[in-house]
Structure formats: structure tokens, C-alpha cells
């Protein structure tokens, strides 16, 4: 049986990095379009008289839509085409973002934001599957770390650009202007070369009697249901995204209300904190791959440690400090709170059949959105309406601590689940 990287010629490296660049740009524009709305909260609130819970729903709408559509779109990615699926979805989310500028009521804007999520539903699974096929397993966390650095970059740009554009030209212009670049890159992606769809087969028998047979639905279901590494990894991921999505959504308003900052400055300050994740994600991936040379559990132990550090930093910053003393601690949070991402994404690719990688990440996304991203912003908004935003934010360290414990437990099952993965050749 061949290893997955056996068929990867040196000549494909240039293609791999070309695809990586396009995927990086698309992920960046994905998060610009996703997060631009948070800097527009005060402007939309003033125009339409919305509550904080309703504002939080404009973020959660994207995640609920992703939650519903990520599994069917990921099946399309795995069984049909990576490049066409990604290109079509990027075009859709860009058009939906532009449509937000034309809305005239909260229900219309909520519907347009839902359409943004529909476009984004299968992008991360499709991109992760392509990168896992194009780069060797031993550098998977590092590559995922570099790719996921586009998330904080896009989030920071979306938050910063939203506040600046809205302050000078109005909040509708912010949606329209950020939609155009993603549409251009989406059209370019249709020209890339895809890898051949991987057959869903499994090896049975021993010795000379070993043979490959098609996987049945029961086999596919068991590949996920019996995988304890994925269970703990996905639950921990959800706890982490509850924290990061809540921070992305509410930090601009937090600084606006507690420090009296204008929204453009509050957006820039918040963006700078989340931008530090551009260090945390690649650093987390690099450290995990280095540590993995000594212990195979590293891709779960590193997120456990980074989540514990994030819990401590958040507790100090949000519970004990204010003003100038708080800011540098929050900057460190931006690094620590994102270091889990590359390893946790790599784990979803490591311990499953190569023909099910997009589906594996989609299950991770469903879990994180049900238990994390989709409820974090609206739950913080709910608590803010009743107890104030400062008090609402102090619950976040507890979720980081839970994530640390779950990652640590999952690390004990990783080696066994990795050994059971089918090794196949990827053909470009």
C-alpha cells in the first residue's frame, strides 16, 4: 500500500504554492465579509433601533447557515470537485455580502447574512482537503497554520475597514466595497488544477489475502462515530470558537462603551488584538509539527497548552484590568487564543480516510457552530442586555479552560486512530 505522498512529484510544488496563495486570499476575504458587520453594529443600531441580541444574530446567522449546509456541500467537495465547489461558493458569498448593502430592514439584512453563510459553508472543508493532498503529512499543521493565518488577517481587516468606511461614507458602503475582491479571486480559482477524486475503499484481510473493498454507509459512519480523537478534538474546537467569535463580535463595542472610543478607533484597536493571531496560528502549527517529531500526541497537546494559557490571559485581562494595562494582555490573548487552530484542523485530516477529509472538517464545523460560534455572539449579547457587556465577557476564560481539558483527553487516543487510517495515493 502506497503512502499518500508517494505520487507527489517535485514539479507539483509550484502548483501547490499557487493553490495555497489563492486559498489564503479566499479565506482572508471570507473573514473580511463575515466580520465586517461587527464594526457596523453602532451604526445599524442607531438607524434601526436594534437590541444587542439582534446585533449578535447578524453574526450568528452566518454560522447557523454554515451549520446547516456544511455537510452537504462538503460531500459535494469530496465526491465531485474541489475547485468548482470552492469557486462557486466564493462567488455566492461575495454576491450575498454586496446584497447586504441594499437591505432596508433587519429581516432583510438577516436573510442576506444567512446567504453569506451558505456560500461559506463548504469553503474551509474544501480548502483543507486540497492542502492536505498537496503537502506532506509531516508538515500538515505548519501549512494549516500558515493558511489559517488568513482568518485573523481577514477578521482584523474586516473590523478595521468596516469602522473606517462606515464612519466616512456610511455602513452600506462597507458591505459593497469589501465584496468585490473576493469575487475576483473566486473567478481565478476556476482555473486551478484539481486532484482526482479519491475512491472510498477500505482494506480487508491479512497477508496475501489483503484486498480493497468499497466502503458502505455503515463503514463511513463508524469511521467518525468510533473515532474518539475526533470527538474530543471537535468539542474542544467548539469551546475555543465560542471564545474567539465572541471576542471578534464584541470587542469593538466593548471598547466603545467602556472607554468611550469612536467606533473607527475601537475597530482598529480590536482589529490589532485579533490580528496578533496572524502570529499565533503559524506559530502553533510550527511548534506542533516540531514537537510531533518527539511525540505523536503533539497536535493535541499543543492546543491544550495554548488554550490553558488563553484562559489565564483572558481571566486577567477581562476580570482584573482596564484601560492601558489591559491592552497588552489582550494582545497576548490574540496570539494564544489562535494557536490551537492549525493543529486541531490537521487532526481532522490526519485520522480519517483521505476520501472523507472535507466531510471530516465539515463535522468539526457543525460541532463548533452548534456549541460555539453560532451561540457565542448572541449569548454574550443576551447577557450584555441584562448585566452589561463587561460582565458578560468575563465568562470567556471558562470556555478556554474547558477546551484545554478536552484537547488533553483527546491526545491519548490520537496514535491509535492514526494507525487505522487507510493510506492511499493522491493523483493530481
C-alpha positions as CSV (number, residue, x, y, z in Angstrom):
1,X,0.0,0.0,0.0
2,X,1.4,3.4,-1.0
3,X,1.7,6.4,1.2
4,X,-0.3,9.3,0.3
5,X,2.6,11.4,-0.7
6,X,4.2,8.7,-2.8
7,X,2.8,10.1,-6.1
8,X,3.6,13.7,-5.5
9,X,6.4,14.8,-7.9
10,X,8.7,17.7,-7.2
11,X,7.2,19.6,-10.2
12,X,3.9,19.9,-8.3
13,X,5.4,22.1,-5.6
14,X,5.0,25.3,-7.6
15,X,1.4,24.4,-8.3
16,X,0.8,23.6,-4.6
17,X,2.0,27.0,-3.5
18,X,0.0,28.7,-6.3
19,X,-3.1,27.0,-5.0
20,X,-2.1,27.8,-1.4
21,X,-1.9,31.5,-2.3
22,X,-5.4,31.6,-3.9
23,X,-6.8,29.6,-0.9
24,X,-5.2,32.0,1.5
25,X,-6.7,35.1,-0.3
26,X,-10.1,33.5,-0.4
27,X,-10.0,32.6,3.3
28,X,-9.0,36.2,4.1
29,X,-11.9,37.6,2.0
30,X,-14.2,35.1,3.6
31,X,-13.5,36.5,7.0
32,X,-13.5,40.1,5.8
33,X,-17.0,39.6,4.5
34,X,-18.0,37.6,7.6
35,X,-16.8,40.0,10.2
36,X,-17.2,43.5,8.6
37,X,-20.6,43.7,10.3
38,X,-19.3,43.9,13.8
39,X,-17.8,47.3,13.3
40,X,-21.2,48.4,11.8
41,X,-23.2,47.5,15.0
42,X,-23.4,51.1,16.4
43,X,-24.4,52.5,13.0
44,X,-27.1,49.8,12.3
45,X,-28.3,50.1,15.9
46,X,-28.7,53.8,15.6
47,X,-30.6,53.5,12.2
48,X,-32.9,50.7,13.1
49,X,-33.1,50.7,16.9
50,X,-31.9,47.1,17.3
51,X,-31.0,45.4,20.6
52,X,-27.6,43.8,21.3
53,X,-29.1,40.4,21.0
54,X,-30.4,41.3,17.4
55,X,-26.9,42.6,16.5
56,X,-25.4,39.3,17.7
57,X,-27.9,37.5,15.5
58,X,-26.3,39.2,12.4
59,X,-23.1,37.3,13.2
60,X,-24.8,34.1,14.4
61,X,-26.8,34.0,11.1
62,X,-23.7,33.2,9.2
63,X,-22.7,30.4,11.5
64,X,-26.2,28.9,11.6
65,X,-26.3,28.8,7.8
66,X,-22.8,27.2,7.7
67,X,-24.1,24.7,10.3
68,X,-27.0,23.6,8.1
69,X,-25.2,23.5,4.7
70,X,-21.6,22.5,5.5
71,X,-22.2,18.7,5.4
72,X,-24.0,18.6,2.1
73,X,-21.5,21.0,0.5
74,X,-18.5,19.0,1.9
75,X,-19.9,15.8,0.3
76,X,-20.0,17.7,-2.9
77,X,-16.4,18.7,-2.4
78,X,-15.2,15.2,-1.7
79,X,-17.2,13.4,-4.3
80,X,-17.4,16.0,-7.2
81,X,-14.8,18.7,-7.5
82,X,-12.8,20.8,-5.1
83,X,-12.1,23.8,-7.4
84,X,-15.6,24.1,-8.8
85,X,-17.2,23.8,-5.4
86,X,-14.8,26.4,-3.8
87,X,-15.1,28.8,-6.8
88,X,-18.9,28.7,-6.8
89,X,-19.2,29.1,-3.1
90,X,-16.8,32.1,-3.0
91,X,-18.8,33.8,-5.8
92,X,-22.0,33.3,-3.8
93,X,-20.7,34.7,-0.5
94,X,-19.3,37.7,-2.3
95,X,-22.6,38.4,-4.0
96,X,-24.5,38.0,-0.7
97,X,-22.2,40.4,1.0
98,X,-22.9,43.0,-1.7
99,X,-26.6,42.4,-1.2
100,X,-26.3,43.4,2.4
101,X,-25.8,47.0,1.3
102,X,-29.2,47.0,-0.4
103,X,-31.2,45.9,2.6
104,X,-33.8,48.1,4.2
105,X,-34.8,46.2,7.4
106,X,-33.4,43.8,10.0
107,X,-35.2,40.7,8.4
108,X,-33.7,41.6,5.0
109,X,-30.2,42.0,6.4
110,X,-30.5,38.8,8.5
111,X,-31.5,36.9,5.3
112,X,-28.6,38.4,3.4
113,X,-26.2,37.4,6.1
114,X,-27.7,33.9,6.1
115,X,-26.8,33.7,2.3
116,X,-23.2,34.7,3.2
117,X,-23.0,31.7,5.4
118,X,-24.5,29.5,2.7
119,X,-21.6,30.5,0.4
120,X,-19.0,29.9,3.1
121,X,-20.4,26.6,4.2
122,X,-18.1,24.3,2.3
123,X,-15.1,26.6,1.7
124,X,-13.0,25.5,4.8
125,X,-13.6,21.8,4.2
126,X,-12.7,22.1,0.5
127,X,-9.6,24.2,1.1
128,X,-8.3,21.9,3.9
129,X,-8.8,18.8,1.8
130,X,-6.9,20.4,-1.1
131,X,-4.0,21.4,1.1
132,X,-3.8,18.0,2.8
133,X,-3.5,16.4,-0.6
134,X,-0.9,18.9,-1.9
135,X,1.5,18.9,1.1
136,X,3.1,16.0,3.0
137,X,1.6,14.8,6.3
138,X,4.6,15.7,8.4
139,X,4.2,19.5,7.6
140,X,0.4,19.5,7.7
141,X,0.0,21.5,10.8
142,X,2.5,24.1,9.6
143,X,0.7,24.5,6.3
144,X,-2.6,24.7,8.0
145,X,-1.2,27.3,10.4
146,X,0.0,29.5,7.5
147,X,-3.3,29.1,5.8
148,X,-5.3,29.8,8.9
149,X,-3.3,33.0,9.5
150,X,-5.7,34.4,6.9
151,X,-8.5,34.2,9.4
152,X,-7.2,36.8,11.9
153,X,-5.9,38.9,9.0
154,X,-9.3,38.9,7.3
155,X,-11.1,39.4,10.6
156,X,-8.9,42.3,11.6
157,X,-9.2,43.9,8.1
158,X,-13.0,43.4,8.1
159,X,-13.4,45.0,11.6
160,X,-11.0,47.9,10.8
161,X,-12.3,48.6,7.3
162,X,-15.9,48.4,8.4
163,X,-15.4,51.1,11.1
164,X,-13.4,53.3,8.8
165,X,-15.7,53.1,5.8
166,X,-18.9,53.5,7.9
167,X,-17.5,56.5,9.7
168,X,-16.9,58.3,6.5
169,X,-19.3,57.0,3.9
170,X,-22.0,55.0,5.8
171,X,-22.4,51.4,6.8
172,X,-24.0,50.3,3.5
173,X,-20.8,51.2,1.5
174,X,-18.8,49.0,3.8
175,X,-20.6,45.8,2.6
176,X,-20.4,46.8,-1.0
177,X,-16.7,47.7,-1.0
178,X,-15.4,44.5,0.7
179,X,-17.4,42.2,-1.5
180,X,-15.6,42.9,-4.8
181,X,-12.1,41.5,-4.2
182,X,-13.4,38.1,-3.2
183,X,-15.4,37.8,-6.4
184,X,-12.3,38.4,-8.5
185,X,-10.2,35.7,-6.7
186,X,-13.1,33.3,-6.9
187,X,-13.1,33.6,-10.7
188,X,-9.3,32.9,-10.8
189,X,-9.8,29.8,-8.7
190,X,-11.8,28.1,-11.5
191,X,-8.5,27.9,-13.5
192,X,-6.6,25.8,-11.0
193,X,-5.9,22.0,-11.4
194,X,-7.7,19.7,-9.1
195,X,-6.7,16.3,-7.8
196,X,-8.6,13.2,-8.8
197,X,-11.5,12.3,-6.5
198,X,-10.3,9.6,-4.0
199,X,-12.2,6.2,-4.2
200,X,-13.9,5.3,-0.9
201,X,-12.4,1.9,-0.3
202,X,-11.0,0.1,2.7
203,X,-8.5,-2.8,3.1
204,X,-9.7,-6.1,4.5
205,X,-8.0,-9.4,5.1
206,X,-4.4,-10.2,6.2
207,X,-1.2,-11.0,4.3
208,X,-1.7,-12.4,0.8
209,X,-5.5,-12.2,1.3
210,X,-5.5,-8.4,1.7
211,X,-7.8,-6.7,-0.7
212,X,-9.7,-3.4,-1.1
213,X,-13.5,-3.3,-1.0
214,X,-15.9,-0.3,-1.4
215,X,-16.9,1.4,1.8
216,X,-20.5,1.2,2.8
217,X,-22.5,3.9,4.5
218,X,-22.1,2.0,7.8
219,X,-18.3,1.9,7.3
220,X,-18.3,5.7,6.8
221,X,-20.5,6.3,9.8
222,X,-18.3,4.2,12.0
223,X,-15.2,5.9,10.8
224,X,-16.5,9.1,12.5
225,X,-18.7,7.7,15.3
226,X,-16.0,5.4,16.7
227,X,-13.2,8.0,16.4
228,X,-12.6,9.3,19.9
229,X,-9.8,11.6,18.7
230,X,-12.3,13.5,16.5
231,X,-14.9,13.6,19.3
232,X,-12.6,15.4,21.8
233,X,-10.9,17.5,19.2
234,X,-14.2,18.8,17.8
235,X,-15.7,19.5,21.2
236,X,-12.5,21.4,22.3
237,X,-12.6,23.3,19.0
238,X,-16.2,24.4,19.7
239,X,-15.2,25.8,23.1
240,X,-12.4,27.7,21.5
241,X,-14.5,29.2,18.8
242,X,-17.1,30.3,21.4
243,X,-14.3,32.4,22.8
244,X,-12.8,33.7,19.6
245,X,-16.1,34.5,17.9
246,X,-17.4,36.3,20.9
247,X,-14.2,38.4,21.1
248,X,-14.4,39.2,17.3
249,X,-18.0,40.2,17.7
250,X,-18.0,42.3,20.8
251,X,-14.5,43.8,21.4
252,X,-15.2,46.9,19.2
253,X,-18.4,47.6,21.2
254,X,-16.6,46.7,24.4
255,X,-14.0,49.5,23.8
256,X,-16.7,51.9,22.5
257,X,-18.8,51.5,25.7
258,X,-16.2,51.1,28.4
259,X,-13.5,53.5,27.1
260,X,-15.8,55.9,25.1
261,X,-13.8,55.3,21.9
262,X,-15.2,56.3,18.5
263,X,-16.1,53.2,16.6
264,X,-13.4,53.6,13.9
265,X,-10.7,53.7,16.7
266,X,-12.4,50.9,18.6
267,X,-12.4,48.8,15.5
268,X,-8.8,49.4,14.9
269,X,-7.9,48.5,18.5
270,X,-9.9,45.4,18.4
271,X,-8.5,44.5,14.9
272,X,-5.0,44.8,16.2
273,X,-5.7,42.3,19.0
274,X,-7.2,39.8,16.7
275,X,-4.5,40.4,14.1
276,X,-2.0,39.1,16.6
277,X,-3.5,35.7,15.7
278,X,-1.5,36.0,12.5
279,X,1.4,35.1,14.7
280,X,-0.4,32.6,16.9
281,X,-1.8,30.4,14.1
282,X,1.5,29.8,12.2
283,X,3.5,29.6,15.4
284,X,1.1,27.0,16.8
285,X,1.4,24.9,13.6
286,X,5.1,25.1,13.5
287,X,5.6,24.2,17.2
288,X,3.2,21.3,16.9
289,X,5.0,19.8,13.9
290,X,8.4,20.3,15.6
291,X,7.0,18.7,18.8
292,X,5.5,15.8,16.8
293,X,9.0,14.6,15.9
294,X,9.3,13.6,19.6
295,X,5.7,12.6,20.4
296,X,2.9,11.8,18.1
297,X,0.4,13.4,20.5
298,X,1.8,16.9,19.9
299,X,-1.0,18.0,17.6
300,X,-3.4,17.8,20.6
301,X,-1.0,18.6,23.4
302,X,-0.1,21.9,21.9
303,X,-3.7,23.2,21.7
304,X,-4.2,22.0,25.3
305,X,-1.4,24.2,26.5
306,X,-2.3,27.2,24.3
307,X,-5.9,27.0,25.5
308,X,-4.8,26.9,29.1
309,X,-2.6,30.0,28.5
310,X,-5.5,31.8,26.8
311,X,-7.8,31.1,29.8
312,X,-5.3,32.6,32.2
313,X,-4.7,35.7,30.0
314,X,-8.4,36.3,29.4
315,X,-9.2,36.0,33.1
316,X,-6.5,38.6,33.9
317,X,-7.5,41.0,31.1
318,X,-11.3,40.9,31.4
319,X,-11.6,40.3,35.1
320,X,-8.8,42.3,36.7
321,X,-7.7,45.0,34.3
322,X,-9.0,48.0,32.4
323,X,-7.5,50.7,30.0
324,X,-3.8,50.8,29.2
325,X,-2.9,47.9,31.4
326,X,-5.5,45.7,29.8
327,X,-4.4,46.2,26.2
328,X,-1.0,44.3,26.2
329,X,-2.6,41.3,27.9
330,X,-5.3,41.2,25.3
331,X,-2.6,41.3,22.6
332,X,-1.1,38.2,24.1
333,X,-4.6,36.7,24.1
334,X,-4.7,37.3,20.4
335,X,-1.7,35.0,20.0
336,X,-2.6,32.3,22.5
337,X,-6.3,32.0,21.5
338,X,-5.5,31.2,17.9
339,X,-2.6,28.8,18.4
340,X,-4.9,25.8,18.6
341,X,-6.3,26.2,15.1
342,X,-3.7,24.6,12.8
343,X,-3.2,21.5,14.9
344,X,-6.9,21.0,15.5
345,X,-7.6,21.3,11.8
346,X,-4.7,19.0,10.9
347,X,-6.2,16.4,13.3
348,X,-9.5,16.4,11.4
349,X,-7.4,15.4,8.3
350,X,-5.0,13.0,10.0
351,X,-7.3,10.4,11.4
352,X,-9.8,9.9,8.6
353,X,-9.8,8.3,5.2
354,X,-8.3,10.7,2.5
355,X,-11.6,10.5,0.6
356,X,-13.5,11.9,3.6
357,X,-11.4,14.8,4.6
358,X,-13.9,17.6,3.6
359,X,-16.6,15.7,5.4
360,X,-14.4,15.3,8.5
361,X,-13.8,19.1,8.7
362,X,-17.5,19.7,8.0
363,X,-18.4,17.6,11.0
364,X,-15.9,19.7,13.0
365,X,-17.5,22.8,11.7
366,X,-21.0,21.6,12.6
367,X,-19.8,20.8,16.1
368,X,-18.1,24.1,16.6
369,X,-21.0,26.1,15.3
370,X,-23.7,24.3,17.3
371,X,-21.8,24.6,20.5
372,X,-19.6,27.6,19.9
373,X,-19.7,30.1,17.0
374,X,-23.4,30.3,16.5
375,X,-24.3,30.8,20.2
376,X,-21.3,32.8,21.4
377,X,-22.2,36.3,19.9
378,X,-25.9,36.1,20.7
379,X,-25.3,34.7,24.2
380,X,-22.9,37.4,25.1
381,X,-25.4,39.9,23.7
382,X,-28.1,38.4,25.8
383,X,-26.0,38.6,29.0
384,X,-25.0,42.2,28.0
385,X,-28.6,43.3,27.7
386,X,-29.1,42.1,31.3
387,X,-25.8,42.6,33.1
388,X,-23.7,44.8,31.0
389,X,-21.1,44.0,28.4
390,X,-18.1,44.0,30.7
391,X,-19.8,41.3,33.0
392,X,-20.8,39.3,30.0
393,X,-17.3,39.0,28.7
394,X,-15.9,37.6,31.9
395,X,-17.4,34.1,31.2
396,X,-15.0,33.6,28.3
397,X,-12.0,32.2,30.3
398,X,-14.0,29.3,31.5
399,X,-14.6,28.1,27.9
400,X,-10.9,28.2,27.1
401,X,-10.2,26.1,30.2
402,X,-12.8,23.5,29.1
403,X,-11.1,23.4,25.7
404,X,-7.7,22.7,27.3
405,X,-9.0,19.7,29.2
406,X,-10.8,18.3,26.2
407,X,-7.7,18.6,23.9
408,X,-5.6,16.8,26.6
409,X,-8.0,13.9,26.9
410,X,-8.2,13.5,23.1
411,X,-4.4,13.3,22.9
412,X,-4.5,9.8,24.4
413,X,-6.5,8.4,21.5
414,X,-4.6,10.0,18.6
415,X,-1.9,7.4,17.9
416,X,-4.4,4.5,17.8
417,X,-6.8,6.3,15.5
418,X,-4.0,7.4,13.2
419,X,-2.7,3.9,12.8
420,X,-6.2,2.8,11.5
421,X,-6.3,5.3,8.6
422,X,-6.2,4.0,5.1
423,X,-3.1,5.0,3.2
424,X,-3.8,5.9,-0.5
425,X,-2.1,7.7,-3.3
426,X,-3.3,11.1,-4.3
427,X,-3.2,11.6,-8.1
428,X,-3.0,15.2,-9.5
